[in-house]
Amino acid sequence: MKKLFLILINVQLFTCVVFSQVDNVHKDLLRMALENNREIQKAELDIAKSEQQVKQVKSYTLPQLSGSVDVKDYFELPIVIFPGELIGAPSDIEAHMGRPYNGDVGINASYLIPNQALLTDLKTAKESTELYKLLKIKTEEDVIYQVSYLYYCYLASWESLKIIEENIEILKENKRIAANLVNNDMALPTDTNRIVVKINDLEKQVNLIEASLLEQENGIRLLIGNKDYQFLEPNLNIELNQNNQEIGLVDSVKRTDILILEKQLEIENLQIKKSKTAYRPTTSLYASYAYNAQQNDFGDLFKLDDWNNISLIGLKMTIPIFSGGRNKAKVQQSKLSCQITEKNIELATQNDNNERQQALKKYYTQKENCEIQFDNIKQTDDIYKVSSLKYEEGLLPLTELLISTSDLSNAKLSYTKSLLELFMAELDVLKSNCNLNTLTNK
């Protein structure tokens, strides 16, 4: 069997040099996925939305201006009661207040003097933008991993299909040899029937693999956002050019998952600060410049000479005194959220260290399995050649020939499976070192 991929590994202490299985088709798929994947596009929209939220919070640090026009028609005027003793009357006096038609036109200005709560909101908004950027990186890593995973499965399926089709051709040749032996009374007529049964079984496997290939192609099309992408039959008879990528267990590397949790912790600490600012006064400046008119007839409202000017400026301070324990509860909730996130970071860090060690160990194991399986191909191929010659000379029963044929096919399929598992292990190593994006640069 021709090698599906060139595998060269230089093993050092906790460091290995691996050759990522990246060809032009793989790079093209990754490029389209990063450009068209719906999840990545959604992550980009989340970033844009958070940036607009920063602008919204910044706007609160600027003066706020608003204009107003208000026209009212009182069907019943409000009544004011004056104490009668003020003018010597025996009873209170009721009088209508104002006139039926009222008009107000003005402009208002207000300015909230920046306090700790506002500054904390602004910083939280900025940190949220950074969080969404990390989430986008995480989404891109997931997409790269998924596309690579399906593409490797796709190549392995094609290689398996090729192996089985080669095995069918071998069995057809054996059938021809068996027919000649039957004609010369050197084999039983049932020999050809037994070979036909084997061929039929393999053709059923071909149908299953073709269905699996279609499923893998559709999965890749969904990830790359191109439902019309046409897959060409890969050329598996040549060794692919590989670019070496040094991978090691570097302690300074932090996976994006942990960076996301740390950013969440920063935001939750800011929420604690904001909750504490609820005990502090809020101060604002305000001013208003307006005109007011009151008339008995609606048409008289438009007489500019009858409008009265109203202007004012003020300073307002709101001092929280008692909130029923609401603010204290919010502070405690924020603190508990921080403690939960800290525990999640500790757990994620511990799991990350274990996963990185296991990923590298698994890679070495799969590499050894590939070498074993490749050696098995050589051994079973020699056995098959000898068995084929002996059967053709009538010195070996058909059963032994079929066993050697099956062993050779299984050895090739096992080697393909080992290669696939090696590539998956390599993906895990790249993921654990935050190097998945290097697959797009090769």
C-alpha positions as semicolon CSV with decimal commas, in nm:
position;residue;x (nm);y (nm);z (nm)
1;M;0,000;0,000;0,000
2;K;0,128;0,345;-0,086
3;K;0,154;0,570;0,216
4;L;-0,135;0,811;0,249
5;F;0,074;1,082;0,416
6;L;0,438;1,143;0,491
7;I;0,492;1,098;0,866
8;L;0,820;1,212;1,013
9;I;0,846;1,264;1,385
10;N;1,139;1,396;1,585
11;V;1,073;1,310;1,950
12;Q;1,235;1,518;2,226
13;L;1,165;1,559;2,595
14;F;0,807;1,696;2,612
15;T;0,855;1,833;2,261
16;C;0,784;1,684;1,923
17;V;0,795;1,801;1,565
18;V;0,485;1,698;1,376
19;F;0,380;1,751;1,020
20;S;0,023;1,875;1,003
21;Q;-0,179;1,717;0,726
22;V;-0,257;2,033;0,530
23;D;-0,296;2,031;0,153
24;N;-0,435;2,298;-0,081
25;V;-0,791;2,167;-0,052
26;H;-0,769;2,170;0,327
27;K;-0,639;2,527;0,329
28;D;-0,911;2,634;0,087
29;L;-1,178;2,480;0,309
30;L;-1,039;2,654;0,618
31;R;-1,028;2,987;0,436
32;M;-1,391;2,959;0,326
33;A;-1,497;2,849;0,674
34;L;-1,332;3,149;0,839
35;E;-1,497;3,380;0,584
36;N;-1,846;3,228;0,560
37;N;-1,919;3,027;0,873
38;R;-2,243;3,147;1,034
39;E;-2,115;3,110;1,390
40;I;-1,809;3,324;1,314
41;Q;-2,027;3,587;1,147
42;K;-2,250;3,590;1,453
43;A;-1,942;3,637;1,675
44;E;-1,837;3,935;1,460
45;L;-2,183;4,089;1,504
46;D;-2,155;4,042;1,881
47;I;-1,827;4,238;1,874
48;A;-1,983;4,517;1,667
49;K;-2,280;4,529;1,904
50;S;-2,053;4,553;2,210
51;E;-1,856;4,836;2,046
52;Q;-2,180;5,027;1,999
53;Q;-2,260;4,963;2,364
54;V;-1,930;5,131;2,458
55;K;-2,034;5,435;2,253
56;Q;-2,372;5,435;2,425
57;V;-2,216;5,439;2,772
58;K;-1,972;5,713;2,666
59;S;-2,266;5,927;2,559
60;Y;-2,380;5,949;2,923
61;T;-2,062;6,143;3,005
62;L;-2,174;6,424;2,771
63;P;-2,444;6,690;2,829
64;Q;-2,792;6,580;2,727
65;L;-3,014;6,823;2,533
66;S;-3,383;6,784;2,458
67;G;-3,659;7,004;2,320
68;S;-4,028;6,985;2,397
69;V;-4,359;7,119;2,265
70;D;-4,669;7,061;2,474
71;V;-5,024;7,181;2,397
72;K;-5,310;7,096;2,636
73;D;-5,685;7,148;2,616
74;Y;-5,851;7,123;2,959
75;F;-6,212;7,012;2,928
76;E;-6,243;7,082;3,299
77;L;-6,007;7,327;3,459
78;P;-5,845;7,229;3,789
79;I;-6,011;7,382;4,095
80;V;-5,821;7,569;4,364
81;I;-5,974;7,621;4,707
82;F;-5,883;7,937;4,901
83;P;-5,956;7,965;5,273
84;G;-6,247;8,209;5,316
85;E;-6,107;8,365;5,631
86;L;-5,830;8,520;5,425
87;I;-6,078;8,770;5,281
88;G;-6,338;8,755;5,557
89;A;-6,575;8,522;5,370
90;P;-6,792;8,284;5,572
91;S;-6,679;7,978;5,370
92;D;-6,394;7,863;5,148
93;I;-6,381;7,999;4,796
94;E;-6,353;7,766;4,493
95;A;-6,187;7,903;4,180
96;H;-6,074;7,755;3,848
97;M;-5,696;7,751;3,797
98;G;-5,551;7,875;3,469
99;R;-5,721;7,879;3,129
100;P;-5,853;7,600;2,903
101;Y;-5,573;7,616;2,644
102;N;-5,210;7,586;2,758
103;G;-4,894;7,580;2,549
104;D;-4,535;7,508;2,652
105;V;-4,224;7,524;2,430
106;G;-3,876;7,483;2,568
107;I;-3,532;7,332;2,561
108;N;-3,380;7,136;2,850
109;A;-3,019;7,051;2,928
110;S;-2,881;6,810;3,184
111;Y;-2,537;6,684;3,275
112;L;-2,470;6,388;3,500
113;I;-2,142;6,454;3,675
114;P;-1,933;6,139;3,609
115;N;-1,919;5,919;3,916
116;Q;-1,774;5,580;4,000
117;A;-2,083;5,397;3,875
118;L;-2,065;5,558;3,530
119;L;-1,691;5,505;3,498
120;T;-1,736;5,141;3,603
121;D;-2,008;5,093;3,341
122;L;-1,775;5,234;3,076
123;K;-1,492;5,002;3,174
124;T;-1,731;4,706;3,188
125;A;-1,851;4,782;2,836
126;K;-1,492;4,790;2,710
127;E;-1,408;4,463;2,886
128;S;-1,720;4,309;2,735
129;T;-1,588;4,396;2,390
130;E;-1,262;4,218;2,472
131;L;-1,464;3,920;2,594
132;Y;-1,654;3,899;2,265
133;K;-1,325;3,914;2,075
134;L;-1,202;3,615;2,276
135;L;-1,530;3,435;2,207
136;K;-1,475;3,494;1,835
137;I;-1,125;3,344;1,859
138;K;-1,274;3,044;2,039
139;T;-1,538;3,009;1,767
140;E;-1,271;3,023;1,495
141;E;-1,069;2,755;1,675
142;D;-1,376;2,534;1,700
143;V;-1,453;2,579;1,330
144;I;-1,092;2,503;1,228
145;Y;-1,100;2,190;1,444
146;Q;-1,436;2,073;1,306
147;V;-1,342;2,135;0,942
148;S;-1,007;1,958;0,987
149;Y;-1,172;1,669;1,169
150;L;-1,429;1,613;0,893
151;Y;-1,169;1,660;0,620
152;Y;-0,942;1,396;0,772
153;C;-1,240;1,161;0,801
154;Y;-1,320;1,240;0,439
155;L;-0,966;1,148;0,325
156;A;-0,968;0,832;0,537
157;S;-1,302;0,730;0,386
158;W;-1,166;0,780;0,036
159;E;-0,859;0,573;0,118
160;S;-1,078;0,300;0,268
161;L;-1,293;0,303;-0,045
162;K;-0,985;0,272;-0,259
163;I;-0,853;-0,021;-0,053
164;I;-1,183;-0,207;-0,073
165;E;-1,208;-0,148;-0,449
166;E;-0,852;-0,280;-0,488
167;N;-0,953;-0,582;-0,282
168;I;-1,251;-0,639;-0,512
169;E;-1,016;-0,636;-0,811
170;I;-0,789;-0,887;-0,636
171;L;-1,086;-1,114;-0,569
172;K;-1,196;-1,086;-0,931
173;E;-0,848;-1,196;-1,036
174;N;-0,871;-1,482;-0,785
175;K;-1,207;-1,572;-0,934
176;R;-1,046;-1,592;-1,280
177;I;-0,770;-1,814;-1,141
178;A;-1,027;-2,029;-0,961
179;A;-1,227;-2,070;-1,283
180;N;-0,915;-2,196;-1,463
181;L;-0,843;-2,439;-1,181
182;V;-1,204;-2,565;-1,192
183;N;-1,176;-2,620;-1,568
184;N;-0,861;-2,827;-1,507
185;D;-1,029;-3,021;-1,224
186;M;-0,782;-2,874;-0,975
187;A;-1,044;-2,690;-0,763
188;L;-1,406;-2,729;-0,660
189;P;-1,677;-2,540;-0,853
190;T;-1,792;-2,383;-0,525
191;D;-1,463;-2,192;-0,504
192;T;-1,586;-1,933;-0,753
193;N;-1,916;-1,902;-0,562
194;R;-1,733;-1,835;-0,238
195;I;-1,529;-1,564;-0,406
196;V;-1,848;-1,406;-0,547
197;V;-1,994;-1,394;-0,195
198;K;-1,682;-1,211;-0,072
199;I;-1,708;-0,964;-0,361
200;N;-2,074;-0,896;-0,282
201;D;-1,988;-0,828;0,083
202;L;-1,722;-0,579;-0,020
203;E;-1,960;-0,405;-0,260
204;K;-2,199;-0,354;0,031
205;Q;-1,913;-0,188;0,221
206;V;-1,851;0,034;-0,082
207;N;-2,213;0,153;-0,067
208;L;-2,181;0,233;0,304
209;I;-1,859;0,428;0,253
210;E;-2,008;0,625;-0,036
211;A;-2,301;0,721;0,188
212;S;-2,054;0,822;0,461
213;L;-1,859;1,033;0,210
214;L;-2,178;1,218;0,113
215;E;-2,254;1,285;0,479
216;Q;-1,901;1,415;0,541
217;E;-1,915;1,639;0,233
218;N;-2,247;1,789;0,347
219;G;-2,105;1,847;0,694
220;I;-1,806;2,032;0,549
221;R;-2,031;2,238;0,318
222;L;-2,234;2,344;0,620
223;L;-1,921;2,453;0,808
224;I;-1,774;2,648;0,517
225;G;-2,108;2,813;0,434
226;N;-2,104;2,694;0,072
227;K;-2,374;2,440;-0,013
228;D;-2,260;2,422;-0,379
229;Y;-1,894;2,339;-0,310
230;Q;-1,781;2,056;-0,535
231;F;-1,538;1,798;-0,397
232;L;-1,287;1,648;-0,636
233;E;-1,157;1,298;-0,584
234;P;-0,839;1,341;-0,376
235;N;-0,512;1,212;-0,516
236;L;-0,401;0,971;-0,247
237;N;-0,124;0,806;-0,449
238;I;0,130;1,080;-0,379
239;E;0,290;1,190;-0,058
240;L;0,163;1,529;0,045
241;N;0,412;1,808;0,109
242;Q;0,423;1,886;0,478
243;N;0,549;2,186;0,672
244;N;0,691;2,103;1,010
245;Q;0,534;2,261;1,317
246;E;0,712;2,243;1,648
247;I;0,477;2,167;1,933
248;G;0,568;2,152;2,299
249;L;0,404;2,174;2,637
250;V;0,481;2,538;2,706
251;D;0,367;2,643;3,052
252;S;0,304;3,003;2,945
253;V;0,037;2,899;2,695
254;K;-0,321;2,963;2,806
255;R;-0,610;2,817;2,615
256;T;-0,878;3,052;2,495
257;D;-1,131;2,886;2,726
258;I;-0,929;2,997;3,029
259;L;-0,872;3,346;2,890
260;I;-1,249;3,379;2,848
261;L;-1,308;3,276;3,210
262;E;-1,045;3,525;3,331
263;K;-1,208;3,803;3,132
264;Q;-1,545;3,709;3,283
265;L;-1,387;3,732;3,628
266;E;-1,264;4,086;3,551
267;I;-1,615;4,187;3,447
268;E;-1,768;4,034;3,759
269;N;-1,519;4,224;3,979
270;L;-1,631;4,541;3,807
271;Q;-1,990;4,451;3,889
272;I;-1,894;4,435;4,257
273;K;-1,753;4,787;4,233
274;K;-2,066;4,908;4,060
275;S;-2,293;4,751;4,323
276;K;-2,095;4,927;4,596
277;T;-2,136;5,264;4,423
278;A;-2,512;5,241;4,483
279;Y;-2,441;5,382;4,832
280;R;-2,285;5,699;4,688
281;P;-2,473;6,021;4,596
282;T;-2,552;6,102;4,235
283;T;-2,510;6,464;4,127
284;S;-2,643;6,626;3,813
285;L;-2,674;6,976;3,668
286;Y;-2,978;7,083;3,475
287;A;-3,112;7,391;3,299
288;S;-3,432;7,481;3,117
289;Y;-3,535;7,765;2,891
290;A;-3,904;7,770;2,797
291;Y;-4,209;7,974;2,704
292;N;-4,561;7,926;2,837
293;A;-4,898;8,062;2,731
294;Q;-5,252;8,021;2,868
295;Q;-5,553;8,134;2,665
296;N;-5,929;8,095;2,662
297;D;-5,931;8,039;2,284
298;F;-5,708;7,794;2,100
299;G;-5,627;8,048;1,828
300;D;-5,490;8,293;2,081
301;L;-5,207;8,049;2,169
302;F;-5,030;8,161;1,852
303;K;-5,008;8,524;1,963
304;L;-4,636;8,551;2,037
305;D;-4,681;8,860;2,253
306;D;-4,877;8,662;2,509
307;W;-4,607;8,398;2,574
308;N;-4,424;8,412;2,907
309;N;-4,057;8,326;2,946
310;I;-3,949;8,065;3,200
311;S;-3,580;7,987;3,255
312;L;-3,400;7,807;3,533
313;I;-3,079;7,631;3,633
314;G;-3,037;7,379;3,909
315;L;-2,818;7,128;4,087
316;K;-2,965;6,798;4,200
317;M;-2,808;6,546;4,433
318;T;-2,970;6,211;4,502
319;I;-2,853;6,049;4,824
320;P;-2,945;5,683;4,881
321;I;-3,049;5,617;5,238
322;F;-3,227;5,283;5,258
323;S;-3,304;5,033;4,982
324;G;-3,444;4,750;5,188
325;G;-3,115;4,556;5,165
326;R;-3,130;4,537;4,785
327;N;-2,784;4,684;4,727
328;K;-2,624;4,460;4,987
329;A;-2,780;4,154;4,824
330;K;-2,649;4,263;4,482
331;V;-2,295;4,298;4,621
332;Q;-2,314;3,951;4,775
333;Q;-2,446;3,802;4,451
334;S;-2,159;3,957;4,256
335;K;-1,905;3,824;4,506
336;L;-2,053;3,475;4,483
337;S;-2,039;3,493;4,102
338;C;-1,669;3,583;4,128
339;Q;-1,603;3,287;4,357
340;I;-1,780;3,052;4,115
341;T;-1,576;3,184;3,822
342;E;-1,253;3,148;4,021
343;K;-1,340;2,783;4,088
344;N;-1,416;2,735;3,718
345;I;-1,075;2,880;3,629
346;E;-0,901;2,647;3,874
347;L;-1,091;2,348;3,736
348;A;-1,030;2,449;3,374
349;T;-0,657;2,498;3,441
350;Q;-0,630;2,159;3,608
351;N;-0,819;1,987;3,325
352;D;-0,612;2,173;3,067
353;N;-0,284;2,047;3,213
354;N;-0,415;1,691;3,216
355;E;-0,554;1,717;2,863
356;R;-0,227;1,853;2,725
357;Q;-0,028;1,569;2,877
358;Q;-0,281;1,313;2,754
359;A;-0,292;1,466;2,405
360;L;0,085;1,440;2,364
361;K;0,092;1,088;2,508
362;K;-0,190;0,986;2,274
363;Y;0,002;1,131;1,982
364;Y;0,309;0,919;2,060
365;T;0,089;0,611;2,099
366;Q;-0,083;0,664;1,765
367;K;0,251;0,724;1,598
368;E;0,377;0,387;1,723
369;N;0,054;0,222;1,609
370;C;0,104;0,362;1,259
371;E;0,452;0,214;1,242
372;I;0,320;-0,123;1,360
373;Q;0,033;-0,121;1,113
374;F;0,261;-0,020;0,826
375;D;0,487;-0,313;0,908
376;N;0,180;-0,540;0,914
377;I;0,102;-0,435;0,557
378;K;0,444;-0,552;0,442
379;Q;0,406;-0,884;0,624
380;T;0,052;-0,957;0,503
381;D;0,144;-0,854;0,149
382;D;0,426;-1,112;0,143
383;I;0,190;-1,376;0,283
384;Y;-0,073;-1,296;0,020
385;K;0,176;-1,317;-0,269
386;V;0,295;-1,659;-0,156
387;S;-0,062;-1,780;-0,099
388;S;-0,170;-1,656;-0,441
389;L;0,113;-1,842;-0,614
390;K;0,044;-2,163;-0,421
391;Y;-0,331;-2,147;-0,493
392;E;-0,266;-2,089;-0,863
393;E;-0,049;-2,402;-0,863
394;G;-0,316;-2,596;-0,677
395;L;-0,104;-2,630;-0,364
396;L;-0,324;-2,426;-0,132
397;P;-0,699;-2,440;-0,057
398;L;-0,915;-2,140;-0,139
399;T;-0,987;-2,081;0,229
400;E;-0,622;-1,997;0,298
401;L;-0,610;-1,763;-0,001
402;L;-0,923;-1,579;0,112
403;I;-0,783;-1,544;0,462
404;S;-0,456;-1,395;0,332
405;T;-0,652;-1,161;0,102
406;S;-0,871;-1,049;0,391
407;D;-0,570;-1,004;0,618
408;L;-0,399;-0,780;0,363
409;S;-0,711;-0,567;0,319
410;N;-0,764;-0,541;0,695
411;A;-0,402;-0,441;0,748
412;K;-0,440;-0,159;0,496
413;L;-0,767;-0,047;0,652
414;S;-0,616;-0,061;1,000
415;Y;-0,325;0,150;0,882
416;T;-0,567;0,407;0,739
417;K;-0,758;0,410;1,068
418;S;-0,432;0,456;1,261
419;L;-0,337;0,747;1,036
420;L;-0,675;0,906;1,098
421;E;-0,634;0,865;1,474
422;L;-0,282;1,012;1,447
423;F;-0,417;1,319;1,267
424;M;-0,689;1,357;1,530
425;A;-0,431;1,332;1,806
426;E;-0,225;1,596;1,629
427;L;-0,530;1,822;1,618
428;D;-0,568;1,779;1,994
429;V;-0,203;1,871;2,049
430;L;-0,241;2,182;1,833
431;K;-0,560;2,273;2,019
432;S;-0,398;2,230;2,361
433;N;-0,119;2,470;2,256
434;C;-0,356;2,722;2,092
435;N;-0,193;2,658;1,753
436;L;-0,493;2,550;1,547
437;N;-0,480;2,878;1,355
438;T;-0,137;2,778;1,220
439;L;-0,314;2,527;0,996
440;T;-0,441;2,820;0,789
441;N;-0,090;2,963;0,740
442;K;0,077;2,663;0,583
